[in-house]
Amino acid sequence: MKKIEDIQDYCIKNLKDTVLTETWGEKAVFYNPGNILKKGVYILTIKEKDGENDKASGLNRKNIFRVNLSLRKETFLKLFGEIPDRPAAGKTVNMNYDFKKTDEILPHPVYAWMGWISILNPSYKTSDTIIPFINEAYDFAKEKFQRNYSKILKKNST
């Protein structure tokens, strides 16, 4: 998975009921069967430029992009040993990582407190690593969708 298109293609071809969209200036893959929810549940995002509150990865460097995945907190703990506190607006999580390092699984510089991981410019070297994380993010999104869908069904039946 060397290019953004490779990641998007993998998701659309292999993860049933996914939707590719642009949101908040980044590409996103959502789980949303039947488009029941407004957008769906995040599986991953792909960000290609720094944002006002997210500059730690140096995405404004030439040909740099970051894949962000929402994982279960148990998986995040296995990877990094701790869940950091939520950072103040415009700040990064308090974890000792070089968030500009490419081709390595890292905590997300802003959303690690929610269990998000990131990888800048994944290569074929890390494809074997990132695919299981994409699949877990997909399974986790399906679980969250089921909770949200149940709420919508209950609301619509009253």
Salt bridges, closest charged atoms under 4 A:
GLU22 OE2 - LYS27 NZ 3.76
GLU48 OE2 - LYS27 NZ 2.74
ASP54 OD2 - LYS47 NZ 3.61
ASP54 OD2 - ARG66 NH2 2.54
ASP103 OD2 - LYS125 NZ 3.62
GLU104 OE1 - LYS101 NZ 3.00
GLU136 OE2 - ARG72 NH1 3.63
ASP139 OD1 - LYS142 NZ 3.98
GLU143 OE2 - ARG72 NH2 2.40
